[in-house]
Every structure is written in C-alpha cells, then in structure tokens.
Amino acid sequence: MDIRRKVQAGTMQSSDLMIFLEPADTLSIEIESTVKKQFEHLIRARIEAVLERHGVKTGTVRVTDRGALDYAIEARMETALGRATEG
C-alpha cells in the first residue's frame, strides 16, 4: 500500500491525537506528545504495527499526541491510511 496524498485524521482534544501522512521516498515517523518521555516507544510501536499490517514502506508520519490510548492510535492510523491510499 502506498501513501498517495497528504492527509490528516484525528483531533487535538485531550486523550486524542492528530495523524498527518504524506508521500515520501523513505519511511519516517515523528512523534510529538505530552507523554513522550514515558510512552514514545509504545506510540511508535503501535504506529509501526499498523504500517506493517498494511505493507506501508514509505511515507512521512507525523503524530501530535495528547495522551491517546492504543485503540485511538490504531483507529486514527487506519482512518488516515484509508484517506491517503484511496482513489
């Protein structure tokens, strides 16, 4: 699956996150979070798992997190990937 266009999904509300995806030649994941020191490795692992499940090998993923739980991270990633790959 290829990221074909620049998209976003989510909100900046507490306990949620914004996901920004855009096409790129390599895969990079940038995480900004209110809980980055404690949970960046878990946020990154969840994002990588969704990308791997969909076979995404290239693209830029930017995350602005406000304390989202695992299910919210997965849901936002799935939504963003759906938008980025359609059409």
N, C-alpha and C positions, 0 to 999 in steps of 0.2 A: 504494500500500500504506500502510495506517495502523497506527501503533503503538497497539494497543488496551488493553494492560495492562502493568503494571510487571513486568519480568523481569530475570534476570541469566544470564550464561554465562561460564565460564572458571574459573580458579583463581588463587591468589596465589603460586604457585610461581615460582621463578626461570625466566626465559625464557618466561613466560606472561603473561596479563592477565585482568582481570575486566571485563566489559562490563555496564553497567546501562542499561536502556532504560525510559522511561516516557512516557506520553502528555503532550503539551503543545500549546499553541496556536502556538508558533513552533519553529524548529529551533535547538537549541544543543548544542554539543559541548564537554565539559570533559575535559581530559586531565591526569592526574597520572602522572608517570613517573620512574623512576630515571635515565632518559636524556633527560629533557625538553629540556634546553638544546641537545643535539645533534640530536635526532630528532623533536621535536614536529611539525614541518612535514610529515615523512614519515608519521607515525602519523595525523595529521589528514587528509592526502590519501588514505590508504588507506581510512579510515572514510568519508570523503565519497564516494569512488568506489563503495563498496558501497551506501550510501544512495541514490545517484543511480541505480545499476543497478536498484534495487528501487522507485524512484519515491517514496521517503520524503521528505516535505516538512516534516513537523512531528514534534516529539518531543524529549525530552531524552536525550542520550547522555553517560554518564559512563564514563570509562575509567581504570582503575588498572593501569598497565603495569609489568612487571618485566623489560623487555628482550625482549619478544616479537618474532619476525621477522614479515615481511609475511604469510606464509601462515597464521600463527597468528592474526593480527589479523583477516584475512578469515574464517577458519573460525569464530572466536568471534562475529563480527558476524553471519554467516549463521545461526548457531545461535540467537543472541538474537532476531534478526528473525523467525525461524520461530516461536519461542515467543511473541513479542509480538503476532503477527498471526493466530495460529490461533484457530479457534473463532469 
